[in-house]
Amino acid sequence: MLLLLLLIFLGLGIYIFLQSQKLKKAQNLYLQAIKLEKKDINNPDDLEQLNQALTLYKQCSQLTNNSEYIKAANRCQKQIDKIFEFEDLVSKGRKRIEYKYFKGALDNFTQAQKLFVTEELEAEIFECQESIKQQENYERGLKESIQIAKTGRFQEAIDLLEPIINEFYCEDGQKVLSKLKQIRLAKELYKSGLIAESDHKFYDAFTLYQQALNLLPEFIECQIRIGIISVQHSPQQTITYLKEIKGEQAAYIRGFAHAQLGNWQQANREWRSIDNDIINSQREIIISLAERERTIQIKTIESAIDHHKIDEAKRLSLEFINKFGLEPIVQKNLENHIQPFLERQIWESENWQEIAVKTERNWLEQQDTNSLHNWAIATYHQAQINPDKLADFIIAWSTALANIEHNPRLQNVPWLGSNDIDIKEVSSKLKQIIEKTIDLVKDNNIEEYLILRDIYRREMVALSLMQQSHCGMTIKQQLFILAGCYHRFRDYFPAIKFPAEVWGSLYTDWGKAVAACHEGDTARAINIKPSRNPSSEAERFAYNFVSYHEGCYYLQNLKWRKAIKPLRYAYDEIKAKLDWRKEIDRLCQLQREEINDFDEHLQFSKFWYELIASQAARSNFAECKARKVAQKIADEEISIQQGLKELKEIQNIDPNNPYTLDLVEKAETIQEEENIKHLIRQDRFEEAVRQAKKSHHESIRFMVAEICIDILLTGAKNNSLPVDLMLKLGNWAYELCPREPAFQEIYSSLRIYR
């Protein structure tokens, strides 16, 4: 019993000694921290000594539980936060100055000054206040200058604004100044043009007006003067110049120009909007002249027919309709007599080269189903005797197929009675005729065969999409025009903006390649795609469509490096299309299985992830990167701490990747183990125990608990530890591993229960 009391007193003495040493050390650190803190008081430029002081205050708090140390640490932290707030306010103010938002900047600087007063900040506040004065002066001057300009005093407005801009430069003000100078110069050129015009120097006047317009495109007076100058010698140019200009003056000049050209109806239409007695009388003259010319042209048509000049009669009839509009007599004569007569003449010649040319010309003039049918028939016979014309046959025949339901030759066929023609069967047989004709070329000229097949495939894909989705290009009378026909005659058709869809892309220069991809012949598409960059929306879609299929083609053939470039080109379209992403994901998973080299696998997984970032891509890329980090840690290229940092970043790619999670777990365990062992080596055992209690890794808790038990047993064996310390070690072990079977006997002997 006496021995036990001696051990207890001995342990207590050692404990008191250790505590006094801690108090002494804490006090020394506290005095050092106060000294460092005072050096940095009211100095926001250097945080280093304040950070050092805060570290020392925290060390004091760890050594002993003293409220003074905690208060000092909080005070130091507040001072650091104050400096950060100061720096943030100053930074925001300077940023606002860059955008010339001086009032907002001054507000930031004023708030910062409430925290700290520095010479530099005072100077910035002064500069900001001066800039505000200049800015207010600028805004007043700009407003006044604009008001003066509205009254037409442009030079006065420039004289007011220019020195203000020189003193306080602002991009908006500079734009206004440049515009004012442009207007002034345009007005001066206009005045010079008027002088030249009054001196009958019309060419010089035209040039001066044009220069003024180049500076000021909305200068209507200039456009009017140009129209007046050009109306005598170039009335069509006058009409073009004044096309979009409203007002009676412009309407009168346009009407005069139309009258010069003999366009009586257009002249009458322009002058109809002008309520003026003189103009009304001129309109009556125009109407009279128009009627006179109309009568003369009808007689000229009749004369041409009487003299069997049927081609001439057709030309005159079309000119008449174009000039005077639809006239029942002329229209009926053209459709029922002139046109049929000319068509009979064409077919009677049996010169298929000539017939094809004439029927094509008729088709372009009439653009109806009947003329299209005739052109298609002619190209068929022409192709039979001249294989070089097979492309024409494919184009004409395919477009005729697209409009077969509206072909009058297949309606009301007498010998069928009440039975309808099976359009699908007829279409199928007509397609077979094209295909057989193309196949005849295959044995003699494989390259020509491939070219013809590309044309035909594009037409058939366009036709199929048109029938399935009710899409495609149409012209008057709702006639469908396929891609080949559009390319051949695009100058004869109205301009059209094709949509960024598959059918629209068939009408672009990428159409043949798009059709090849659509039908699964990507290898051919790669060979025939255009080399230039796309310009329209439809072309960009076509470019992306072909690029996507090219990339998939390479992935399918396990050539992923070749797939990178085309798939990156198509990135935006891939991002917008779920089915494309799914297909790429499927192909990438197949490609992944064929890669054995780790570095290549890492490069591939990065490409896959950056392209579509699917779950499979995320998981694969995260695992590859994690394996790379594990390899670098094993080779001691990086520390555990750096490795853990990189693994945490990898978790942003795929938070639930099991391999990454396992590595993070292991790295955290090793790092915690090293930290705790470091604390133990520094005789900071209690702190090591606290760290272990916070750990969620069972192995760390067991390691420290085992060390506690080992020290306890060794101390008990050597009688080198006081009882209270032994109890403390036992309690620590219990708190760390209460259910550890190996320690239960020791817990019982120390009477540790919960």
MOCOR-V370211 format. One record per residue. N is the residue number from 0. RES is the residue in three letters. SS is DSSP state (h for helix, s for strand, l for the rest). PHI is phi in whole degrees, -180 to 180 (NA if undefined). Layout:
BEGIN
n->[N	N]
res->[RES	RES]
ss->[SS	SS]
phi->[PHI	PHI]
END
This chain:
BEGIN
n->[0	1	2	3	4	5	6	7	8	9	10	11	12	13	14	15	16	17	18	19	20	21	22	23	24	25	26	27	28	29	30	31	32	33	34	35	36	37	38	39	40	41	42	43	44	45	46	47	48	49	50	51	52	53	54	55	56	57	58	59	60	61	62	63	64	65	66	67	68	69	70	71	72	73	74	75	76	77	78	79	80	81	82	83	84	85	86	87	88	89	90	91	92	93	94	95	96	97	98	99	100	101	102	103	104	105	106	107	108	109	110	111	112	113	114	115	116	117	118	119	120	121	122	123	124	125	126	127	128	129	130	131	132	133	134	135	136	137	138	139	140	141	142	143	144	145	146	147	148	149	150	151	152	153	154	155	156	157	158	159	160	161	162	163	164	165	166	167	168	169	170	171	172	173	174	175	176	177	178	179	180	181	182	183	184	185	186	187	188	189	190	191	192	193	194	195	196	197	198	199	200	201	202	203	204	205	206	207	208	209	210	211	212	213	214	215	216	217	218	219	220	221	222	223	224	225	226	227	228	229	230	231	232	233	234	235	236	237	238	239	240	241	242	243	244	245	246	247	248	249	250	251	252	253	254	255	256	257	258	259	260	261	262	263	264	265	266	267	268	269	270	271	272	273	274	275	276	277	278	279	280	281	282	283	284	285	286	287	288	289	290	291	292	293	294	295	296	297	298	299	300	301	302	303	304	305	306	307	308	309	310	311	312	313	314	315	316	317	318	319	320	321	322	323	324	325	326	327	328	329	330	331	332	333	334	335	336	337	338	339	340	341	342	343	344	345	346	347	348	349	350	351	352	353	354	355	356	357	358	359	360	361	362	363	364	365	366	367	368	369	370	371	372	373	374	375	376	377	378	379	380	381	382	383	384	385	386	387	388	389	390	391	392	393	394	395	396	397	398	399	400	401	402	403	404	405	406	407	408	409	410	411	412	413	414	415	416	417	418	419	420	421	422	423	424	425	426	427	428	429	430	431	432	433	434	435	436	437	438	439	440	441	442	443	444	445	446	447	448	449	450	451	452	453	454	455	456	457	458	459	460	461	462	463	464	465	466	467	468	469	470	471	472	473	474	475	476	477	478	479	480	481	482	483	484	485	486	487	488	489	490	491	492	493	494	495	496	497	498	499	500	501	502	503	504	505	506	507	508	509	510	511	512	513	514	515	516	517	518	519	520	521	522	523	524	525	526	527	528	529	530	531	532	533	534	535	536	537	538	539	540	541	542	543	544	545	546	547	548	549	550	551	552	553	554	555	556	557	558	559	560	561	562	563	564	565	566	567	568	569	570	571	572	573	574	575	576	577	578	579	580	581	582	583	584	585	586	587	588	589	590	591	592	593	594	595	596	597	598	599	600	601	602	603	604	605	606	607	608	609	610	611	612	613	614	615	616	617	618	619	620	621	622	623	624	625	626	627	628	629	630	631	632	633	634	635	636	637	638	639	640	641	642	643	644	645	646	647	648	649	650	651	652	653	654	655	656	657	658	659	660	661	662	663	664	665	666	667	668	669	670	671	672	673	674	675	676	677	678	679	680	681	682	683	684	685	686	687	688	689	690	691	692	693	694	695	696	697	698	699	700	701	702	703	704	705	706	707	708	709	710	711	712	713	714	715	716	717	718	719	720	721	722	723	724	725	726	727	728	729	730	731	732	733	734	735	736	737	738	739	740	741	742	743	744	745	746	747	748	749	750	751	752	753]
res->[MET	LEU	LEU	LEU	LEU	LEU	LEU	ILE	PHE	LEU	GLY	LEU	GLY	ILE	TYR	ILE	PHE	LEU	GLN	SER	GLN	LYS	LEU	LYS	LYS	ALA	GLN	ASN	LEU	TYR	LEU	GLN	ALA	ILE	LYS	LEU	GLU	LYS	LYS	ASP	ILE	ASN	ASN	PRO	ASP	ASP	LEU	GLU	GLN	LEU	ASN	GLN	ALA	LEU	THR	LEU	TYR	LYS	GLN	CYS	SER	GLN	LEU	THR	ASN	ASN	SER	GLU	TYR	ILE	LYS	ALA	ALA	ASN	ARG	CYS	GLN	LYS	GLN	ILE	ASP	LYS	ILE	PHE	GLU	PHE	GLU	ASP	LEU	VAL	SER	LYS	GLY	ARG	LYS	ARG	ILE	GLU	TYR	LYS	TYR	PHE	LYS	GLY	ALA	LEU	ASP	ASN	PHE	THR	GLN	ALA	GLN	LYS	LEU	PHE	VAL	THR	GLU	GLU	LEU	GLU	ALA	GLU	ILE	PHE	GLU	CYS	GLN	GLU	SER	ILE	LYS	GLN	GLN	GLU	ASN	TYR	GLU	ARG	GLY	LEU	LYS	GLU	SER	ILE	GLN	ILE	ALA	LYS	THR	GLY	ARG	PHE	GLN	GLU	ALA	ILE	ASP	LEU	LEU	GLU	PRO	ILE	ILE	ASN	GLU	PHE	TYR	CYS	GLU	ASP	GLY	GLN	LYS	VAL	LEU	SER	LYS	LEU	LYS	GLN	ILE	ARG	LEU	ALA	LYS	GLU	LEU	TYR	LYS	SER	GLY	LEU	ILE	ALA	GLU	SER	ASP	HIS	LYS	PHE	TYR	ASP	ALA	PHE	THR	LEU	TYR	GLN	GLN	ALA	LEU	ASN	LEU	LEU	PRO	GLU	PHE	ILE	GLU	CYS	GLN	ILE	ARG	ILE	GLY	ILE	ILE	SER	VAL	GLN	HIS	SER	PRO	GLN	GLN	THR	ILE	THR	TYR	LEU	LYS	GLU	ILE	LYS	GLY	GLU	GLN	ALA	ALA	TYR	ILE	ARG	GLY	PHE	ALA	HIS	ALA	GLN	LEU	GLY	ASN	TRP	GLN	GLN	ALA	ASN	ARG	GLU	TRP	ARG	SER	ILE	ASP	ASN	ASP	ILE	ILE	ASN	SER	GLN	ARG	GLU	ILE	ILE	ILE	SER	LEU	ALA	GLU	ARG	GLU	ARG	THR	ILE	GLN	ILE	LYS	THR	ILE	GLU	SER	ALA	ILE	ASP	HIS	HIS	LYS	ILE	ASP	GLU	ALA	LYS	ARG	LEU	SER	LEU	GLU	PHE	ILE	ASN	LYS	PHE	GLY	LEU	GLU	PRO	ILE	VAL	GLN	LYS	ASN	LEU	GLU	ASN	HIS	ILE	GLN	PRO	PHE	LEU	GLU	ARG	GLN	ILE	TRP	GLU	SER	GLU	ASN	TRP	GLN	GLU	ILE	ALA	VAL	LYS	THR	GLU	ARG	ASN	TRP	LEU	GLU	GLN	GLN	ASP	THR	ASN	SER	LEU	HIS	ASN	TRP	ALA	ILE	ALA	THR	TYR	HIS	GLN	ALA	GLN	ILE	ASN	PRO	ASP	LYS	LEU	ALA	ASP	PHE	ILE	ILE	ALA	TRP	SER	THR	ALA	LEU	ALA	ASN	ILE	GLU	HIS	ASN	PRO	ARG	LEU	GLN	ASN	VAL	PRO	TRP	LEU	GLY	SER	ASN	ASP	ILE	ASP	ILE	LYS	GLU	VAL	SER	SER	LYS	LEU	LYS	GLN	ILE	ILE	GLU	LYS	THR	ILE	ASP	LEU	VAL	LYS	ASP	ASN	ASN	ILE	GLU	GLU	TYR	LEU	ILE	LEU	ARG	ASP	ILE	TYR	ARG	ARG	GLU	MET	VAL	ALA	LEU	SER	LEU	MET	GLN	GLN	SER	HIS	CYS	GLY	MET	THR	ILE	LYS	GLN	GLN	LEU	PHE	ILE	LEU	ALA	GLY	CYS	TYR	HIS	ARG	PHE	ARG	ASP	TYR	PHE	PRO	ALA	ILE	LYS	PHE	PRO	ALA	GLU	VAL	TRP	GLY	SER	LEU	TYR	THR	ASP	TRP	GLY	LYS	ALA	VAL	ALA	ALA	CYS	HIS	GLU	GLY	ASP	THR	ALA	ARG	ALA	ILE	ASN	ILE	LYS	PRO	SER	ARG	ASN	PRO	SER	SER	GLU	ALA	GLU	ARG	PHE	ALA	TYR	ASN	PHE	VAL	SER	TYR	HIS	GLU	GLY	CYS	TYR	TYR	LEU	GLN	ASN	LEU	LYS	TRP	ARG	LYS	ALA	ILE	LYS	PRO	LEU	ARG	TYR	ALA	TYR	ASP	GLU	ILE	LYS	ALA	LYS	LEU	ASP	TRP	ARG	LYS	GLU	ILE	ASP	ARG	LEU	CYS	GLN	LEU	GLN	ARG	GLU	GLU	ILE	ASN	ASP	PHE	ASP	GLU	HIS	LEU	GLN	PHE	SER	LYS	PHE	TRP	TYR	GLU	LEU	ILE	ALA	SER	GLN	ALA	ALA	ARG	SER	ASN	PHE	ALA	GLU	CYS	LYS	ALA	ARG	LYS	VAL	ALA	GLN	LYS	ILE	ALA	ASP	GLU	GLU	ILE	SER	ILE	GLN	GLN	GLY	LEU	LYS	GLU	LEU	LYS	GLU	ILE	GLN	ASN	ILE	ASP	PRO	ASN	ASN	PRO	TYR	THR	LEU	ASP	LEU	VAL	GLU	LYS	ALA	GLU	THR	ILE	GLN	GLU	GLU	GLU	ASN	ILE	LYS	HIS	LEU	ILE	ARG	GLN	ASP	ARG	PHE	GLU	GLU	ALA	VAL	ARG	GLN	ALA	LYS	LYS	SER	HIS	HIS	GLU	SER	ILE	ARG	PHE	MET	VAL	ALA	GLU	ILE	CYS	ILE	ASP	ILE	LEU	LEU	THR	GLY	ALA	LYS	ASN	ASN	SER	LEU	PRO	VAL	ASP	LEU	MET	LEU	LYS	LEU	GLY	ASN	TRP	ALA	TYR	GLU	LEU	CYS	PRO	ARG	GLU	PRO	ALA	PHE	GLN	GLU	ILE	TYR	SER	SER	LEU	ARG	ILE	TYR	ARG]
ss->[l	h	h	h	h	h	h	h	h	h	h	h	h	h	h	h	h	h	h	h	h	h	h	h	h	h	h	h	h	h	h	h	h	h	h	h	h	h	h	l	l	l	l	l	l	l	l	h	h	h	h	h	h	h	h	h	h	h	h	h	h	h	h	l	l	l	h	h	h	h	h	h	h	h	h	h	h	h	h	h	h	h	h	h	h	h	h	h	h	h	h	h	h	h	h	h	h	h	l	l	l	h	h	h	h	h	h	h	h	h	h	h	h	h	h	l	l	l	h	h	h	h	h	h	h	h	h	h	h	h	h	h	h	h	h	h	h	h	h	h	h	h	h	h	h	h	h	h	h	h	l	l	l	h	h	h	h	h	h	h	h	h	h	h	h	h	h	l	l	l	h	h	h	h	h	h	h	h	h	h	h	h	h	h	h	h	h	h	h	h	h	h	h	h	h	h	h	h	l	l	l	h	h	h	h	h	h	h	h	h	h	h	h	h	h	l	l	l	l	h	h	h	h	h	h	h	h	h	h	h	l	l	l	l	h	h	h	h	h	h	h	l	l	l	l	l	l	h	h	h	h	h	h	h	h	h	h	h	h	h	h	l	l	h	h	h	h	h	h	h	h	l	l	l	l	l	h	h	h	h	h	h	h	h	h	h	h	h	h	h	h	h	h	h	h	h	h	h	h	h	h	h	h	h	h	h	l	l	l	h	h	h	h	h	h	h	h	h	h	h	h	h	h	h	l	l	l	h	h	h	h	h	h	h	h	h	h	h	h	h	h	h	h	h	h	h	h	h	h	l	l	h	h	h	h	h	h	h	h	h	h	h	h	h	h	h	l	l	h	h	h	h	h	h	h	h	h	h	h	h	h	h	h	h	h	l	h	h	h	h	h	h	h	h	h	h	h	h	h	h	h	h	l	h	h	h	l	h	h	h	l	l	l	h	h	h	l	l	l	l	l	l	h	h	h	h	h	h	h	h	h	h	h	h	h	h	h	h	h	h	h	h	l	l	l	h	h	h	h	h	h	h	h	h	h	h	h	h	h	h	h	h	h	h	h	h	h	h	h	l	l	l	s	s	s	h	h	h	s	s	s	l	h	h	h	h	h	h	h	h	h	h	l	l	l	l	l	l	l	l	l	h	h	h	h	l	l	l	l	l	h	h	h	h	h	h	h	h	l	l	l	h	h	h	h	h	h	h	l	l	l	l	l	l	l	l	h	h	h	h	h	h	h	h	h	h	h	h	h	h	h	h	h	h	h	h	l	l	l	h	h	h	h	h	h	h	h	h	h	l	h	h	h	h	h	h	l	h	h	h	h	h	h	h	h	h	h	h	h	h	h	h	h	l	l	l	l	h	h	h	h	h	h	h	h	h	h	h	h	h	h	h	l	l	h	h	h	h	h	h	h	h	h	h	h	h	h	h	h	h	h	h	h	h	l	l	l	l	l	h	h	h	h	h	h	h	h	h	h	h	l	l	l	l	l	l	l	h	h	h	h	h	h	h	h	h	h	h	h	h	h	h	h	h	h	h	h	h	h	h	h	l	l	l	h	h	h	h	h	h	h	h	h	h	l	l	l	h	h	h	h	h	h	h	h	h	h	h	h	h	h	h	h	h	h	h	h	h	l	l	l	l	h	h	h	h	h	h	h	h	h	h	h	h	h	h	l	l	l	l	h	h	h	h	h	h	h	h	h	l	l	l	l	l]
phi->[NA	-63	-63	-64	-65	-62	-63	-63	-63	-63	-63	-63	-64	-62	-62	-65	-62	-62	-65	-65	-66	-63	-63	-65	-64	-62	-64	-62	-63	-63	-65	-63	-65	-60	-61	-65	-65	-67	-64	-100	-64	59	-122	-84	-87	-134	-94	-59	-71	-66	-64	-63	-62	-62	-61	-66	-60	-66	-63	-60	-64	-73	-73	-151	-85	-126	-63	-65	-66	-64	-61	-64	-64	-64	-62	-66	-64	-62	-65	-65	-61	-64	-66	-61	-62	-60	-62	-65	-65	-64	-63	-63	-61	-65	-66	-67	-63	-58	-97	61	-98	-72	-66	-65	-64	-62	-62	-63	-64	-65	-64	-65	-66	-68	-88	-143	-112	-130	-63	-62	-67	-62	-64	-67	-64	-62	-61	-66	-63	-65	-65	-64	-61	-64	-65	-64	-65	-62	-63	-64	-64	-63	-62	-65	-63	-66	-63	-64	-62	-64	-88	91	-94	-70	-64	-63	-65	-66	-61	-74	-81	-58	-64	-66	-65	-63	-81	-135	-75	-144	-62	-62	-64	-65	-64	-62	-62	-62	-65	-62	-67	-63	-62	-60	-64	-63	-64	-65	-64	-62	-63	-63	-65	-61	-63	-61	-66	-67	-90	64	-94	-69	-64	-63	-62	-58	-63	-66	-63	-66	-62	-63	-66	-61	-77	-137	-57	-88	-77	-65	-57	-65	-62	-61	-64	-61	-60	-66	-64	-87	-64	-76	-98	-147	-61	-65	-64	-59	-61	-64	-63	-101	-56	-97	-88	-96	113	-66	-62	-64	-63	-64	-65	-61	-60	-63	-63	-63	-64	-61	-86	82	-85	-65	-65	-64	-63	-63	-65	-66	-80	-61	-80	-103	-94	-151	-59	-64	-65	-61	-68	-66	-63	-63	-63	-62	-60	-66	-65	-63	-64	-64	-66	-60	-64	-62	-68	-63	-65	-65	-64	-60	-65	-63	-66	-60	-96	60	-96	-70	-60	-63	-63	-64	-60	-65	-64	-64	-62	-61	-63	-65	-88	-109	86	-67	-117	-49	-64	-65	-62	-63	-64	-66	-75	-94	-128	-65	-64	-61	-61	-65	-65	-61	-60	-61	-69	-70	-72	60	-92	-65	-62	-69	-62	-62	-64	-71	-69	-65	-64	-62	-62	-67	-73	-94	49	-131	-63	-65	-68	-65	-58	-63	-64	-62	-61	-64	-67	-63	-66	-65	-66	-67	-104	-140	-60	-65	-100	-63	-62	-62	-61	-61	-65	-66	-63	-66	-66	-65	-62	-64	-116	-63	-67	-102	-74	-63	-68	-104	-118	55	-77	-56	-74	-88	64	-85	-76	-91	-73	-79	-62	-63	-66	-63	-61	-60	-69	-67	-63	-62	-62	-62	-61	-65	-64	-67	-62	-63	-82	-55	-75	-92	-150	-65	-66	-64	-59	-64	-64	-65	-66	-61	-63	-64	-62	-59	-65	-70	-66	-61	-65	-64	-65	-61	-74	-78	-112	54	-125	127	-85	-127	-119	-55	65	54	-86	-77	-118	-81	-61	-63	-65	-63	-63	-71	-122	-58	-70	-95	-103	-65	-63	-138	-99	-74	-76	-82	-136	-60	-64	-66	-70	-66	-88	-93	-66	-89	-55	-66	-68	-61	-63	-62	-63	-59	-95	86	-102	-67	-58	-69	-60	-62	-74	-107	-66	-66	-95	-80	-81	-74	-124	-91	-62	-64	-67	-64	-64	-59	-60	-69	-61	-67	-62	-60	-66	-63	-60	-64	-61	-68	-64	-63	-96	59	-121	-64	-64	-70	-78	-58	-62	-63	-71	-69	-59	-92	-54	-62	-71	-62	-60	-88	-118	-64	-65	-65	-64	-63	-66	-62	-60	-62	-67	-67	-67	-68	-63	-57	-67	-96	-98	-105	-73	-65	-62	-65	-60	-64	-64	-64	-65	-65	-59	-61	-65	-67	-77	-128	50	-71	-62	-63	-66	-62	-62	-65	-66	-61	-65	-63	-65	-65	-64	-64	-63	-59	-65	-67	-67	-64	-84	58	-79	-135	-80	-59	-62	-66	-62	-64	-61	-66	-66	-64	-66	-63	-64	-67	-75	-146	-62	-109	-66	-62	-65	-65	-59	-65	-65	-60	-58	-66	-66	-63	-62	-63	-65	-63	-62	-65	-62	-67	-64	-65	-64	-65	-63	-91	61	-106	-67	-62	-66	-62	-65	-60	-63	-65	-63	-77	-69	-98	-97	-61	-65	-68	-63	-67	-58	-70	-62	-65	-63	-59	-65	-62	-64	-60	-65	-64	-64	-66	-67	-95	54	-106	-121	-69	-63	-64	-71	-64	-64	-63	-62	-65	-63	-59	-60	-65	-64	-83	-137	-67	-108	-68	-57	-66	-105	-63	-63	-68	-58	-66	-66	-92	56	-98	-135	-130]
END
